[in-house]
């Protein structure tokens, strides 16, 4: 792989720096977003089914989801350790941890995920395996190919399906999670790759974002959430999937946030570093979009 040329000052080894490095390898912000979203979905699923929320099951689900995210993030840092040279937020190029530390963290998190998800039942266990398995497959084999977008498309709907499997009951809106989640997953895959587009291309990465290029990639990343909301709104207005107004307003706010904030920030400073910040903003917007709509239709 071609290393990025920007110099990075490596830090002295030591326990505080190593702990910081391990924390960074967990990708704490996106991992926390998945855990919080899963907790919200669990509450909605149980409430819509008029069931009490089982605290023990909730703890197991959240540990499994968090551990899966840690395994995916740490393996990603291991695999991209050369490609990430020059990144000030990556623990291996910074010298905070050695590559084997990231591998050990991935293995430990995988064991925790398995132990936490087995008591949830066969279907929930399979969904947890898929959540981590798709992420690891992306890290190991498919990040540099157009198949990566398909992995994200399959990945996003798994979280509400897991919540409804453990805490909820069948509801007619559930099949619509698949197309909406797939579209949002592809959009986030593209948005996640745009900051490193040129460096990835130089290293031979040829995923969907790299085939699209910056302009079309931005169009996909920014245009998909409003498109998905338009589909949700159409289902509600036609009565195919009725929805409550408060949840739809939250979904609309999420769609607007994921687009307008990202566009305004990037127009003010069109740099890769800005795209890294706007990716997190888009992530929050997409979670509001999905969460608002799910609450709107689940409680109808």
C-alpha positions, 0 to 999 in steps of 0.5 A, a space after each residue: 500500500 502507498 503510505 500517506 506522506 504527511 509526517 506524524 509524530 509518534 508518542 512515547 509508549 506507556 500505560 496512559 498512551 496505550 489505554 488511549 490508543 486502545 480507546 481510539 481503536 474502538 472507534 468510540 463515537 460511532 460505536 457509542 452511536 450504534 449502542 445508543 440507537 440499539 437501546 432506543 430501538 429496544 425500548 420502542 420494540 418493547 413498548 409497541 409490543 406492550 411488554 416490559 423491557 427485560 433489563 438482563 436481555 437489554 444489557 446482553 444486547 447492548 454488550 453484544 452490539 458494542 463488542 461487535 463494533 469494537 471488533 470491527 473498528 479495531 480490525 479496521 485499524 489493523 488492516 489500514 495501519 499503513 494507509 492511515 499513516 498521516 492521520 492524527 486520530 489513528 492509534 497505530 501510526 501514532 505509536 500508541 499501540 502496536 498492530 498486535 494490540 488491535 488484533 488482540 482487542 478484536 479477538 477479545 471483543 469477538 469473544 465478548 460478543 459471542 458470550 453475550 449473544 448466545 443467551 438471547 436465542 438462536 435468531 438473535 444470535 444469528 443477527 449478532 453474528 451477521 452484524 459483526 461478520 459483515 463488518 469483519 468481511 468489509 475490513 478483511 476483503 471487501 473494503 476496496 471493492 464495490 461489494 462494500 456498498 452491498 455489505 453496508 446495505 445489508 448491515 443497517 437493517 440488522 439493528 432494528 431487526 435485532 431489537 424486534 427479535 428480542 423485545 418486540 413482536 411482528 409489525 407490518 412496517 418491518 419489511 420496509 426496514 430492508 429497502 430504507 436501511 439498505 439505501 441509508 447504509 449505502 449513503 453512509 458507506 459513501 460518506 465514510 469514504 469520501 474524506 480519504 478518496 484520493 489516498 485510497 485511490 492511490 493505494 488501489 482501493 476501488 469501492 463504490 465511492 471511488 468509482 463515483 468520485 467526489 461530486 457524485 459521491 457527495 450527491 449520493 451521500 447528501 441526496 439519499 436521506 431526503 429521498 428515503 424520507 420522501 419514501 417514508 412520507 409517501 407510505 404515511 400519506 397513502 396509508 400503506 404504512 401509517 405514522 404518527 406526526 411527532 415521529 415523522 417530524 423527528 425523521 424530517 429534522 434528521 433528514 435535513 440535518 444530515 444534508 444541510 449541516 454537511 453541505 454548509 460546513 463543506 461549502 465553508 471549508 471544502 477539505 477532507 477534514 471537513 468531510 470527516 466531521 460531516 460524516 459524524 453529523 450525517 450519522 446523527 442525522 441518519 439515526 434521527 431519520 431512522 429512529 423517528 420514522 420507526 417510532 412513528 410507525 411502531 406506535 401508530 
